[in-house]
Amino acid sequence: MKPFSRGLILGAMLLSFAPMSSVKAAEPKTDNTGIWKYYVPKDAKGELDNYDPIGLIGGALIKTDCAYNWRDDAGRMYCFATPTSLVYFQAWPKRYIEQATDALQKLKPGS
């Protein structure tokens, strides 16, 4: 075993024996927003009627709260349901915007 890893193991063992009274429990959150969401104004309005562009391309109307968003050079905001969808979108934004716009016209109720 390397000396460095032995030190880490010993430190972890010592911490595990620390008295519980010295460890303060975290206060529970009451706003139910989770740790990864940040503040988004209630009137946030994104392009594509706040639908996730990647969802639209896949044929699903996934409404978002714009917690995950991206702005183009013109300042238009696109909203995403998950960070994964946002990262995927960023590979080809112009292409995905065109495809999502076409898909929204086909999927929109009453079209």
Secondary structure as a PSIPRED ss2 file (coil, helix, strand):
# PSIPRED VFORMAT (PSIPRED V4.0)

   1 M C   1.000  0.000  0.000
   2 K C   1.000  0.000  0.000
   3 P H   0.000  1.000  0.000
   4 F H   0.000  1.000  0.000
   5 S H   0.000  1.000  0.000
   6 R H   0.000  1.000  0.000
   7 G H   0.000  1.000  0.000
   8 L H   0.000  1.000  0.000
   9 I H   0.000  1.000  0.000
  10 L H   0.000  1.000  0.000
  11 G H   0.000  1.000  0.000
  12 A H   0.000  1.000  0.000
  13 M H   0.000  1.000  0.000
  14 L H   0.000  1.000  0.000
  15 L H   0.000  1.000  0.000
  16 S H   0.000  1.000  0.000
  17 F C   1.000  0.000  0.000
  18 A C   1.000  0.000  0.000
  19 P C   1.000  0.000  0.000
  20 M H   0.000  1.000  0.000
  21 S H   0.000  1.000  0.000
  22 S H   0.000  1.000  0.000
  23 V C   1.000  0.000  0.000
  24 K C   1.000  0.000  0.000
  25 A C   1.000  0.000  0.000
  26 A C   1.000  0.000  0.000
  27 E C   1.000  0.000  0.000
  28 P C   1.000  0.000  0.000
  29 K C   1.000  0.000  0.000
  30 T C   1.000  0.000  0.000
  31 D C   1.000  0.000  0.000
  32 N C   1.000  0.000  0.000
  33 T C   1.000  0.000  0.000
  34 G C   1.000  0.000  0.000
  35 I C   1.000  0.000  0.000
  36 W C   1.000  0.000  0.000
  37 K C   1.000  0.000  0.000
  38 Y C   1.000  0.000  0.000
  39 Y C   1.000  0.000  0.000
  40 V C   1.000  0.000  0.000
  41 P C   1.000  0.000  0.000
  42 K C   1.000  0.000  0.000
  43 D C   1.000  0.000  0.000
  44 A C   1.000  0.000  0.000
  45 K C   1.000  0.000  0.000
  46 G C   1.000  0.000  0.000
  47 E H   0.000  1.000  0.000
  48 L H   0.000  1.000  0.000
  49 D H   0.000  1.000  0.000
  50 N H   0.000  1.000  0.000
  51 Y E   0.000  0.000  1.000
  52 D C   1.000  0.000  0.000
  53 P H   0.000  1.000  0.000
  54 I H   0.000  1.000  0.000
  55 G H   0.000  1.000  0.000
  56 L H   0.000  1.000  0.000
  57 I H   0.000  1.000  0.000
  58 G C   1.000  0.000  0.000
  59 G C   1.000  0.000  0.000
  60 A C   1.000  0.000  0.000
  61 L C   1.000  0.000  0.000
  62 I C   1.000  0.000  0.000
  63 K E   0.000  0.000  1.000
  64 T C   1.000  0.000  0.000
  65 D C   1.000  0.000  0.000
  66 C C   1.000  0.000  0.000
  67 A C   1.000  0.000  0.000
  68 Y E   0.000  0.000  1.000
  69 N E   0.000  0.000  1.000
  70 W E   0.000  0.000  1.000
  71 R E   0.000  0.000  1.000
  72 D C   1.000  0.000  0.000
  73 D C   1.000  0.000  0.000
  74 A C   1.000  0.000  0.000
  75 G C   1.000  0.000  0.000
  76 R C   1.000  0.000  0.000
  77 M E   0.000  0.000  1.000
  78 Y E   0.000  0.000  1.000
  79 C E   0.000  0.000  1.000
  80 F E   0.000  0.000  1.000
  81 A C   1.000  0.000  0.000
  82 T C   1.000  0.000  0.000
  83 P H   0.000  1.000  0.000
  84 T H   0.000  1.000  0.000
  85 S H   0.000  1.000  0.000
  86 L H   0.000  1.000  0.000
  87 V H   0.000  1.000  0.000
  88 Y H   0.000  1.000  0.000
  89 F H   0.000  1.000  0.000
  90 Q C   1.000  0.000  0.000
  91 A C   1.000  0.000  0.000
  92 W C   1.000  0.000  0.000
  93 P H   0.000  1.000  0.000
  94 K H   0.000  1.000  0.000
  95 R H   0.000  1.000  0.000
  96 Y H   0.000  1.000  0.000
  97 I H   0.000  1.000  0.000
  98 E H   0.000  1.000  0.000
  99 Q H   0.000  1.000  0.000
 100 A H   0.000  1.000  0.000
 101 T H   0.000  1.000  0.000
 102 D H   0.000  1.000  0.000
 103 A H   0.000  1.000  0.000
 104 L H   0.000  1.000  0.000
 105 Q H   0.000  1.000  0.000
 106 K H   0.000  1.000  0.000
 107 L H   0.000  1.000  0.000
 108 K C   1.000  0.000  0.000
 109 P C   1.000  0.000  0.000
 110 G C   1.000  0.000  0.000
 111 S C   1.000  0.000  0.000
